[in-house]
Amino acid sequence: MNLRHLIFFRELAHTQHMARAAENLGISQPSLSYAIKKLESELGVPLFEPEGRNIRLTPLGKVYLKYINESLDMLSDGNTLIKELINPNEGHVNLGFTYTLGQRLVPELLTEFKKNPDNEKISFTLGQSYSAHLLQDLNTEKYDIVLSSHVDKLGDQDADRLFKFYPIVQQEIKLAVPAGHPLAKKEHVVLADLGKYPMIIFSQNSGLRPLIDKILAQEDVKPKITYQIEEDHTIAGFVKYGMGIALIPNLPQLDTKKVVLRTIENNALKHELFLAIKRDHFLTPSVQRFERFVREYCQKHFAEKGVFI
């Protein structure tokens, strides 16, 4: 069986359009048609059927595509591994992380990692989102490593069965209030103060929402929720315009002339962040090297010293 024919089949299954698939593959339409007919002849079954001016996979074609995808992906992993084993200093890492980690932690990790001459040629593709979305993309292998909050469930699946979570850093949760707000003028802020004012809170999609709920529950605070938002800086923007107060991770780059951050004295809970990798999944040498570096660096510079980011 011709490997190129399998690659042609996958592209045609993806586009379900003969001319478009041929163009994407850089071959002629007759060459593509010949390859598919040859493959169908070897298998003894039709893989495609007409649908108007286009084509679509037959039921047997859909079954076959699943195995072709897995086989070609494994072959690609093998090719990548061989290249990196020949020169493990020139690999690539797909890294996803939550929005607040772009302020300090991720730039610091990449800078320190690249200081080692052996790591200079290792490249990165970076992506940001909220924790649940990042972990979904980790599960579909868009990312090799994700830095995020822990989540209990991904859909109806137990997240701990899908991923390994390694604690790396903690963020202090602070109260964000507009400059000039009564709480901005108080030297000592406690949780009971929060129930008096409209509050902007993380949405249910955010990995931070369960923690915020637990913080408020410590003193049985019933928040007057005005808006539910996914992203930290957007929440801070709403606070800036006087639309409510909020509990957010420490954002040291905020304009403190517009938004004031206050420590809540009777809150014992911190936001723990994790390095997540997919269980039972192949990791290239460069990804393994970066994963070990992150865990060791965070243990040395944050956990052992009790430093929050």
N, C-alpha and C positions, 0 to 999 in steps of 0.2 A: 504494500500500500504506500502510495506516494505522500510524503509528509506535506509537500506543497499543496496537494489536493485537499488535505485536512484543513490547512490554513485558509484556503479558498472557501471551503464549505463554511467555516466559522464566520468569515466576513459576509458571505451571502446570507447566512442565517441572521446575522445582525441587521443588515440593511433591508433584506427581503426585496431587493431591487437589482436586477442583473446589471444594468448599465452603471449604476452607482457603485456597486461592489467591484466591478471590473476597473473603474476609475480609481477607487481607493487602493486597489491592489497593484495598479500600474500595469495591467495586462489588457489584452483585447477581450471583447465580449465573447467571440467564438472560442477563445482559449479557456475562458471561465466555463462556458457551457460544456465544452469537451471534458474538462476536469470533473465537473459534477456528474455528467453521464457516466464517466469511467468509474467514479466512486460508487454510484448507484448500481452499476453493473456488477462490481465486485461484491457488494453487499447483497444484491438480489432483491432490493426493496427501493421504492421511490422515497426520496428525502424531501422533495418539494412538490407543490401542486399549484396550478394557476389560481390567481385571485384578481380578477379584472385585468388591469395592465401590469400588475405586480405578481409576485409569487409569495407563498407562505410555506412554512414547514409542515410536513405531514405529522401525524401523531408519532410515527416511528422516527421521523427526523428530529422531533423535540427530545425524544429519549436519547438519541445518538448524540445530539449537541451537548447534553450534560456531560457525557463521558469525554467528548472531544475537548471541551473547555477545561476539564480537570487534567487531562493528559497534556495539553499544550501548556497549561500553567505550570505543571510540574516540570516539564521540559525546560521552560523559561527559567524556573528557579534553579534547575541544574546547571544551565548555561551561566547564570549569574554567579552561582557558587564557584564554578570552575574558574571563572575570570577573577573572582576575588581571592580564591586560594592561590592563584598565580601571583596576584598582587593585592593583598587584603587592605592596602593603604589607599585604595582608590574606589571605595564603595560608595553607596548612597543610602540615606536614611530618610524615610517619610515620617515626619513628626507632626502630630497634632497637639494643640494645647488650648487651655481656656484663655479668655480675653485678658484677665488681669495678669497672667503669667508673662505676657509680652512686655510688661513694664520693666521687670528686673530679671526674674529667674531665667527665662529662656535665653535672652541675650548674654547673661552672665555665663550660663552653661556652655553655649556655643563658643564664646570667646575663650574660656578656659580650656575647653576641649581642643580647640584649634592651636593652642600654644604648644602642644606636643607636635614636633615636626612630622611624626608618623601619621598624624590625623589631618594634616593641611589639605590633602587632596580629597578627603571624604566630603561629599556634597550633601545638601539637605533640601528637601521640599517641605515647606511649612504650611500649616493650615490652622485656623482658629474657629472655634464654635463653643457652644455650651456642652456640658459633660455628656449628656445622653446622646447628642448628635455625634460627638467625637467617638464615642464607644460603638455606635452603630457603624461608623466608617472603619473603625478598627476591626470590627467583626467581618466586614466585607473586604478587608485587607487593603483599603485605601491607604491606611497608615500602618507603619511597623510598630510605632510606640506612640502612646497617648499620655499626656500629663493632664490630669483632671480630678474632679471629685469622684468619690466612690458612689456607685448607684447599686441599688439592690436588684432591680429587674431591668432587663432589656426586652421590651415587649412582654411576653409571657414566660421568658426564660430567666433563670437565676444567673445574674451577672458573674458571680464567683465561679460558676461552672464553665463560663466562656473565657474568662480572663484571669490572669494573675495580677493582683494589685499589691504594689510595694509602696509603703508610706515614704514620702520624701521630705515634705516641708509642711509647716502650719502657717496659716494666715490669721492675724487677729481680725475679729469682726468689730467694726466701729460704727458709731452712730453718725450719720451724715445729716446735717441740718443747714438751712440757708443762713448766710451771714445775717446777723440781726435777729435771728430767731431766739426766743426766750431760753432755749436749751443751750444755745451757743454761748450764752453769758454765764451759765452755771459752771462752777469749778468742779462739782461732783455730780455726775449723771448716773442714775440707777434705772433698772428696767421699769420700775413702776411709773417713771416719768413718761414713758413712751405711749401709754394708753390714752393720753390726753389729746394727742394730735393726729391728724390724718397721716397715713403711712403708705409709702410706695414699697412694694414687696416683690421678691423674685417670683416668677411664675412657676407653675407646677412642673414645667419642662426642665427647670434649672436644677442642677445637682446641689445647689445651695439652699433650696427651699426647705427640705427636711431639717437642716441645721437651724435656719432662722425660726422655724416653728418650735424647735426644741429650746432655743434661747428664750423665746417669749414665754414658753410654758413653765420655765423655771420659777417665774413669779406670777404665773397665771394671768399674763397680760393678754387682753383681747384687743388686737389692733384694729384701728379704723381704716381698713384698706381702701385706698382710692384707685390705685393702678397696680397691675401685675405685669412685670417686665422681665425679659430674659437676661439682659446684658448689663454689667456693672456700670459702665460709663453712661449708658442711657439713663439708668436710674439716677446717677449723680446729676445729669443734665436736668431731669425733672425736679430734683431737690433744689438745684440752683435757681430755678424759676418759681420757687415757693409753692410747689404743688404737693408737698408732703415731706416728711422725714423718712429716713431709710436706714436699715442695717445692711452694711456692705463690707466686703473685705477691704483692708487698708489699701488705699490708692494714693501713694505718696506724690504722684504727679498732678493731683487736683489743684485747681486754682483756689487756694485757701482764702482769697479775698471774697470769693463768691460762695464757697461751700466749706463748712467747718466740720472737721472730724473730731469726735469726742470718744474717749474710752468709757465703756460702761463698767462701772466698778464692781458690780455684783454678778457679772457674767463670767462663768468658768469655762465656757465652751469655745473652742477654736475651730477654724476651718481646716481640716486635714486634706492635703492633696497627695495624689498617688501617681506613680508610674504604672501604666497598665500595658500588658502585652497579651496577645491571644494565646490561649493554652494550646499545646500540641501543634504549634505552628513553626515552620521553618524560619529561622532568623539568619541572615547572612552574617559573616564575620564582622563587617563594619557596624551593623545594627547591634550585634552582641557587645561590641567594644563600647559603643555609645551608651547602651543600657547599663553596663557595669560602671562606666564613668559617672553617670547621673546619680546612681544609687550611692556610690562611694563619696562623691563630692558633697551631696546633700547631707549624708551622715556626718561627715567631717565638719562642714561649715555651718550647718543649721541644727541638726538634731543634738549633737554632742554639746553644743554651746547654748542650746535653748533659744536660738534666734528665730524670730518670726519674720516673714516677708510681708 
